Amino acid sequence: MSDTVGTWMSLVHDLYPPSHAASWDNVGLQVGDPAWPVERVLTTLDVTARVVEEAAEGPPTLVLAHHPLLFRPLGRLTPDTASGRTALAAARAGVAVAAAHTNLDVADDGAGTSDPVARALELQQVRSLETDVGEGRRLKLVTFVPHADVDAVVDALAEAGAGEIGDYTRCHFRVDGTGSFRPGDAADPHVGAVGEVHHEPEARVEMELPRGAVGRVVAALVAAHPYEEVAYDLHPLLDVDGHGLGLVGELPSPLPLRALAARLRDELPSPHLRYAGEPDRLVRRVAVVGGAGDSHIGSAMAAGADVYVTGDLRHHVTLDALELGLALVDAGHHAVEAAAMPHWTTRLAAVARERGLQAPVIASAVDTAPWTR
């Protein structure tokens, strides 16, 4: 089977589900057709004109970026904006462009954008800085089925995508009870008689399902259920699976702030790194958010961090954090996330081989770091 944009996007979405992305984010395929062939996958932190030129010079290519090319809504697709110009160039050249952004940030496979700092500092007892708990990617279906029809209904729901938990399928819970109803004059009841109250032994059946499978699961329920009118509920479930932004962990032994900063400057590397706080202050607990993270300083404080490593720290935010006793390291937006790209590239290539995809995964040769000094 030939690789296509669609087969590659299926792989990416399985590893980094779009449902893990922030609500304000724009991830997935942004330029191209799922039916386009793919003979090469080019990973990059940013999609620039030079990256598109690089992709266009080779065989049919999917550019897989961390930062979305199309992030803010476009009122028009013209060369009047940088993103519009680059998207048009990609489309003309037949270069597909996709992004895994905040859904990659929270990845738990070592490719997340906070992981390079954790590896460089050899952090221990690492956990998510912010665990995203809220209405999430899964629902629970509850329905009521006559005893004789439970297995048939459960089979139909499982076939439609309900009842999968980890490596287990057809997972469901049932408890027996009694349902009661009075069929109206226009009803055609499966059991009971028109105008008479009927009591029927039924099973309450519960099954989990992905949010994206609601339509087909409900359709399967209605088709398989013997009743003319099917009673069911859908309950949103909370996400408590540990996916969250950033990391917090402990250094093997305390380090002076200046020594921690020097290690990150060399090992990420981060030539433009700067830090704020007493240089000789000993730090032990480190919080990290790859990219621009000054809006998460409160989480670093709540986690009891001695020092917070991120990028794009603003002046007044930095002063406030120092007043509250938190040391800061601004390693630069580009440096931390660029350090995550090799692991991401390797991970994609390994999973692609497992799935029998043929296109090689290579890192773009274009350095998208914007600053020099």
N, C-alpha and C positions, 0 to 999 in steps of 0.2 A: 504494500500500500504506500502510495506516495505521500510525503508530508504536505500538509496544507496549513494555511493560517489557522483554520478551524481546529485542526488536530493539535496544533501547538497551543492555541488558546485554551483548549480543554485541559492540557497538562498544567499550564500556568494557573488556571482557576482551581484545579484540584489541589495544588500546592499552596496557593495563596488566594483563598476564596474572596471574591469581591465583597461578600457580606462581612468580611473582617475589616474592610476599609471604613474610614470615617464617613459620616453622612455627607460632608461637604466635598468629598474627594471625587475625582473622575478617573476611574481605572478601567482596564480592559482595552479592547481594540479601538483605536482612534482614527486610523487611516487604513483603508484596504478592504478587501473582500475575503470572508472566510474560505472561499473556494480557491483563492490564489495559491499557486504552488510555493513551497518554501524549500530552498536548497541550502540555506544558511541562516542561522540566528545570530544576531549581533547584539550583545548586551552593552548598555551604556548608562551612565548616571543621568545624562541630559540628552535631549534630541536637539541638535543644532544643525545648521545648514551643512557644516563640514561632515557631520555624522551621516546625514542623508546622502551626501556626495559619495562618501565611502561605501555606503550600502549599495548605491546605484552602480558602482563600478564592478560589482561582482555578480554572482548568480542571483536568482530571485531570493530576496532577503526579507526576513522579519526583524525589524529593530525593536528590541525589548528593553524599555527604559524604566528607570525608577521614577524619575520626575515626568509627569504627564506633559506631552506636547500641548494638548488642548486641556487646559485646567479651568480657566474661567470661560463662561459661555460666550460664544462668538455671535455677534449680531449679523455678521456677514463673513464669507470666506474670500478674502481678497489679500493681495500682497501688501496691504497698508499696515499690517501688524506683523511682528516677528513670527508669532505662531502660525498665523494665516499663510505667510510666505513659505514657511518651512513645510507646512502641511500640503500646500499646493505642489511644491517641488517633489515631495514624497509621492503624492498621487500620480503626478505626471511620469515619474520614473518607475512606477509599479512597486514601490517600496512600502510594505505594510509597517505600521507603527502601533505599538501597544505599550501599556504601562502597568506596573505593579507598584503602587506608591505606599499608602498607609497600610494596605494589606500585607506588604512586605516588611514595613517597619515593625509589625507585631509578630512576625514569623517566629516560630519556636524551633526551627530546624538549623539554627546557627547562622542563617543568612540575613537575619534582621539587622537593621542599621544601627542598633546599639551594641551589637555583639563585638565589633572590632575593639572597642574600648575595654569590654570585659575580658577579651582574650589578651590584649596588650598588658593589662594590669593583673592578670591571673586572678580575677575576682572569684571568691568562694561564696557558697550559700546564695547563689544568684536567684532572684525572683523578679517578676514583673513589677515595675514601679507603679503602674496604674492598670488594674485589671478592669476590663470593660464589662461591667455587670449591668444588664438592662435587657429589654425585649430584644431577642436575638434571632438566630437563624432557624430555630426549631419551634414547632407547635405540638400540642397534644390534641388528638382527635378523640372525642368521647361519643359513643353511639350506643344504641340499645337494640338488641337483636334477639328474636326468638331462639330458644336453645338449639333447635334442629338446624338452624342456618348459620350458626356462629362460624364454623370452620370455613364454609364457602365465602362468607363475607371477609373474614380475616385473610384468606388466600387472595381475594381480589384486591384488598387494600395493600397487601405486601407486594403484589405484582405491580401496583401503581407507584410504589416507592415509600410506603409507610412501614414502620416497624424495624428500621435498620438502626442498630446501636453498636458502633464499633464493628467487630467482625461477626456480629450476630444478625440474623434476619428473622422476619416474621415475629418479632418481639411484641407481645401484647399482654394485657392484664384483663381478666374478667372476674366479675362477681355477680352472683345470681340475685335476682329480685323479681318484682312484679310491676309490670307496666299496666296502665289503665287508660281507657279512652272510650268516647262515644262517637261512632261514625255518623256523619250528617246524612241528609237525604240524598245528596249527590255523590256520596262516597261509594267506592267499590272495595270494601275491606278484605284483606287477606284472611283475617280471622275476625270473629265477632259478627254482629248483625246491625244493620242500619237502625239508628235510634235507640239502641240499647247499650248500657254501660258494659264494657268488657274488661276482664282482668286476664292478663296474659303473662305466664312465666317468661322472663327475658333475662338476658345477660347484659350487663354494662361492660362494654369493650373499650379499652383505651390503647391507643397506639401513637407513638411519636412519628413526626414526619418533617422533612425540610420545608421551610416557608415557600420555596419555589415550586414545591410539588402539590400545593393545596388544590389547584384546579383539577388535576387528573385524579387525585386521591378522592376528592368529593364526588367526582363523576363516577369513579369505580364503586364507591359506596352506594350511590343511588341505583346504579345498574344491578348490583349484586343483592341488594336488600330486598326482601320479599314484600315489604310494606309499600302501600301506595304513597304515603307521606313518610319521609325518613327524618327522625329526630336526631340531631347531632350538635355537638358544641366543638369549637376550636379555641384552645387556650394558648396564649403566647407563653413561652418558657423563657426564663432568665438564662443568660449566658454567664456561666461561672467556670469556664474551661481553662482559665489562666491566660488567655490571649489578652495582651494589654500592651500599652506603649511604654517603652523604656525599660531599664533594668536597674536593680539596686543590689549591691553585694559588698562583701568585706575583702579588703586587702589581706594577703597572707600575714603581713605584719605592718604596723603603722609606718607611713612615709612622710617626710616633710613635703609640704605642698609644692615647693620648687622642684623636688626630685620627681614627684608624680607628673608634673607638667613636662619636665625634660624627657621622661620616658615616653609620654604620648607624642611629644614633638618628633621623636626619633622613630618610634615604632609604627605610628599610623601610616605614613608620616604626616606631620602637620606643621609645615614651615612657618605659617602665620599664627601659630597658637599664642594665646595670651592668657594670663590668669589674674585673678583678683583675690586678695587675702594676704595674710602674713606669710611670707615665704618659708619661714621655719616652722610654721604650725604643723603639728603632726595630724594626719588625717587617716582614718581607717575605713569608714563606711562611705561608699561612692555610689552616687546616683548618676544615671546616664540617659540621655535622650538624643538619638542621632538626628542630625538636621537642625532645624530652628526650634529651640525648646524653651525659650524664656517664659512661655505661658505655663510651664509645668514646674516652676520653681516651688510653688506651694506643695506639690506632691513630694518633691525632694526633701523639703523641710519636714513634712508629715512622716516620711520614712526614716527620719533621724539621720540623714546623710550629713557627713562633715564637709563634703565637696560635691559639687554638681558639675558634670561634664556635658556640654552641648555646643550649639553654635548660634551665631546671630544674636548675641546678647546685647540688649539696648542699655544705654547709659544709666537711666534712672532706675530701671529694673535691677541692674547690677548693684547700684548704691543701696537700694532697699534690702537686697539679699545680704550684703555685707553687714548692714546694721543689725540684721537678725541672726548673724553668726554663721552664715553659710558661705564657704569659700566657693569660688567659681573658676571653671576652666572653659574658655571659649576656643575650641579647637577648629572652628570654622565649619560652616554648613557643608562645604564640599569635602573636606578632608575625611571626616568620620564616615560619611556615606560612600565615598569613593573607596574607602578601605573595605567596605562590605561587598563590593562588586565581584572580586575574584571568587569568594566563597559562593556567591549567588550563581555565577557562571558555572562553576564546578558542579553545584547541586543540580542545576537544570540539565546539564549534560549527562549526569549519572542517571537521573530519572528518565530522560529521553531514551537512553540505551535500554533501560529495563522495559520500556514500552515498545521498543522496536522502531522508534523514529530514526530517520537516517541523517537529517540535517545536522552538521556540526554546530556546536555552540562556541562562539569565540567572543572575546572582549574587543570592543572597538579600540582602534589605535589612536582615536582622537582624544586629547586631553581637554576636558570642558571646564577646567578651573578658570574662573574669570580674572583672578587677581594676580598681579606680579609685584615684585618689589626688588 
